[in-house]
């Protein structure tokens, strides 16, 4: 996940030197290189299957996936970074988070990226600007990747190389099937830039074979998760700055309750075979992380000034981006 946060004074001096020392950028570069490798391997796995992922002769096949997902994550984090610099808030370069190389069913090769602020955020305007810049930049980058993916769909021979019997096979009982849930923006771009009567448009059950569609979808998913108006997520920064502490707390409580409800619906569907099409077990886990790790409420900022009309308009735009990006059921998994 992506968020910006501070290196507090209570951190051990060794940890602080690690992130603030003269050569701290080496850690950024090292993590970027490792994440480039893990996302490239993940890209191969999504296209050809996990068995082919660790054959380095296939490495180039994963490059469109890794380059596009790092472009989206970098856009998000540098949105935070340059907004912080514009307010004279010291911040690190992005720290990319690689996902361990393993045959995990939903392995995107990365857990996102973060930047760290190294000096206090002076007021609500600065907090808002830093918080909103990342999701907007990441959202735009995701749209760019999706548009490229939809306008450069490979011919039908691409899916037939992966599934030679794609148009002949019936559903195999007992098999494991994965389908991604679409966001409103994904559906809009698909409708706008594709023509199913003239080309093969992959269904949501196959888009993970198409690197630009897969990473564009992932970018929307990450954007929405970060815009949940809770704690020190980007959405929490925006909600607190836009509406004030009291309203922010109400919104955070409602958001938490909705995530729990979606998570319980997904868990009940899986445990009891209820076939509920609204909900995902992962939302329950994410709600618990927000409650006990991130915390639901934004820390108070002693700044009496309110946001100006332009920033308020941008804040409402960020809420619209959240609605367009949010996916109630990001994954449908059947056995």
N, C-alpha and C positions, 0 to 999 in steps of 0.2 A: 504494500500500500504506500501511498505517497502523502506525506505531510511535512510541515516544517516545524521544528521545535528547538528549544534552547539547550545549551550546555550550561547547567547551573553551577553555582559556586561550590555546591556540596559534592561535586564530582571529584573522585580521586585525582591528584595532580598528574599521575601517569596517564590517565584517560584524557584529561584536558590537553596535555602536551601532544597526545596521539592525534587529536582532532584539530589542534590550533597551532602546532609547531611549524617551523620553517619548511619542513618537508612533508607536511600532512597531505599534500596533493598526491603523493605517491600512493596512498591508500585509495584515493578516488580512482586513479588510473588502474590500479591493480583490480579493484572491484569491477570496473568497467570491462576490462579484458576478460575476467572470469565470467561475467554476465553475458558478454558477447559469445563466449564459447558455449555456455549452458543454453542460451536461447537459440543458437544455431543448431545444436543437437536436438533441442525440443522441436524446432521447425522440421527437421528431418523426420522425427518421430511422428509428428502430426500428419505428414504427407505419406510416408512410406511404412509407418508402423514402428513400434519400439525396437524390434529386432534389428532394424536397419540403422538405428540412430547412432550406434557406437562403431559403425564402419566408417572410418574417416574418409574413405573414397566418396562417400555421399555428402561430405561436409558442405560443398557449394550449393546443394539443393536447399539447405536450410538458411542460406544467406538472405533471401528476400524477407523471410520471417524475422530473423534477428535484427536486420537493419531497420525494418519498419517499426518493430516494437520498441527498439531503443530510440528511434526518432520520436515516437509518441511520448515515452517516458521522459526523454530529455527536454522536449518542448514544455511539458508540465513543470518539471523542476526548474528549468531556467526561467520560466514565467515567475516562479517564486523568487528566484535568485536576483533577477534584474529589478523586480519590484522592491525587494529589500534594499538593494544598492541605491535605488532612487530615493529612498528615505534615510539613507546613511546608516542603515542597520547592517552590521557585519554579518556575513553568512558564508558558509562553506560552499564549495562546489558540490554537485550531487553525489551521493553515495548510492550506487546501484546495488541491489540485493539479489545475488544469484540464488536459484533454487537448486538443491543438490541433484546430481545426476543419478536418477533411479527410474525404474519402470513404473512411475506413478501415473495413475489413469488421467489426471488432470494436471499435467506438468507443462506450464507455460514457460519454464526456464528461468523465471524471475518472480520475485515477490514485490517488485516495484522499485522505488527509489525514494530517498529523502534528502533534504538539505537541513543543515543545522544553523540556526541563528546564534550568533556569538555575542550579541549585545542586546540590551532591552529594546522592545518595540515601544516607541514613545507614546503612541495614542491610538484611538480607534481607527482613524483614517489610514494610518500606516498598517495596522493590523488587517483592515479590510482589503487594502490594495495588495498586500502580500498574499493574503488568503485567496482572493478571487483570481489573481493572475494565473496561477497554476492550472486550475480546472478549465479556464477559458482557453488557454494555450493548448492544453492537452486535448480538449474537445475539438478545436480547429484542426489539430494535427490528425486526430482520428478521422475526421470528415475527409481530409485530404487523402489519407490512405484508403478509405472506403471508396471514394470516388475513383481513385486510380484502379482499385481492384474491380469495381463494377464495369469500368470502361475498358479494361484489359483482361476480360475473362478468357481463359484458354478455350480452345475448341472442345467438342464433346469427347475427342480422343483422349484428353487428359484424364477424365474420370474413368474411362474404359481401360486405361493402362493400370489404374489402381484397382478397379473392380471390373474385370472383363465381362462379368455376367450381371452388371448393374441393372440393366433393363429387363433381365430375365428372371432374376432370383426372387424367391418368396422369402418372407420373414422366417428365419430359422428359430424354432423354439429353443429356449434355454440360452440363446446368445446374448451378449452384452451390447446394448445399443446406446449411443450418446447423441443427444440433439441439443443444440444451443437455443436458448430463448432469445427472440429479437427485441431490441429496443424500438421505440417509435421512430427515432432518427434512422436506425438501420433500415426499417421497412420503407421509410420515405425515400431514402437514397436509392434503395433497390428498385422501387417503383419508377423513380425519376430517370435512372441511368441504364436500365436494362429493358430488353424486349424478349420475353419468353418465347414468343412465336418465331423469333429469328435466331436465337442463341440458347444454349443450355445454361440456365441460371441455377446454381446449386441450391438445394433445399437446406434448411438449417441443420439437418442431420449430416450434411457433407461439407459444410463451410470450413471445417478445420483442415481439410486438404488444400484449401486455397489460402496461401499465407497472408495476402493483403486483407481479405475478408475476415480472417481469423484474428489478426492483430488489430484491425479497425474495430471489430466487435469487442475485443479485450480492452481497447482504449476507452470505449464508451462505458464498459462495465466498471473499470477502475475509476473513471471520472465520477460516475454515480455513487460509488462507494465512498469516495472522498467528499462528496457534496452532501452526504447525510448530515443534517444540522445538529451535530452532537459534539460536545467537548472541544478538543483541539484538532478535530478534523477540519479540512478546509471549509466545509459547510458550517461547522460550529463557529469558526472565525467570522464567517459572513453573517450568520444568524445573530450572533452576539453584537456585532458592529451595527447591523441594520436595524434590529428591533429592540436592543437593550437587554439587560440581564433578566428581568422578570419574564418577558415574552419568550426569550431564548430558552429559559428553563422549561416553560410550558411546551414549546415546540420539541425540545429534546426528549421530554417524557413521552409525548405522543409518538415521536419517531421510534423510540425504544419499544414502546408497546406494539407498534405495527410490525417492527422487525421480529419481535417475539411471536406475534400471531402468525406471520408468514413462515417462521421457522417451525412452529408447532404443526401448522398445516402440512408442511413438507414432510416432517418427521412422522406424523400420523399416517400420511399417504404411504410412506415406505414401510412402516411397521405393520399396518393393518390392510394394505392393499386397497385403500379407499379410492385410488385414482383421482385425487384432488389435483386439479390443474393450476392451482394458485398457491404457491409456497415452495420453499427450498430449505432443507435442513441447515445449510450453511448460514442462513440468516440468523438462526438461533445461536450458533457459535459466535458469529460476528457481534450480535447483541450482547452476549456475555463478555466479550473482549471490550466492547465499548463501555459497559457498565463497570467492570472491575479493573481494567487496565488503562484505557484511554480516559475514562470518567465521562459522565453525561454532561456536566456543566462546564462552561468555559470559565477560566480564572478571571477574576475581576481586574479591570484596567482602570486606574484612577485618571480618567480623562473626561471632562464634562462636555467636550465638543461633540456635536452630532455630525452625521454624514451629510454632505451637500447633495442637492438634487441629482447631479450627474452620477455620483457614486450610488445613490439609492436606485437609480435606473439600472445601473450595471448589476446591482445586487438582485433585482427582480429578474434580470436576464440570466443570472446564475441559477436562480430557482427554476426558470424555464429549461435551462440546460439539464438540470437534475431530472426534471420530468421527462424530457426527451431521451435521456440516457438510461434511466432506471429500468431494470429488468426484474420483475417480481419472481420469475422462475428462470434463472440464467441457465440451468442445466436440467434436461430431462434424461434420466438414466433408467433404462429398463433391462431386465434380465430374462 
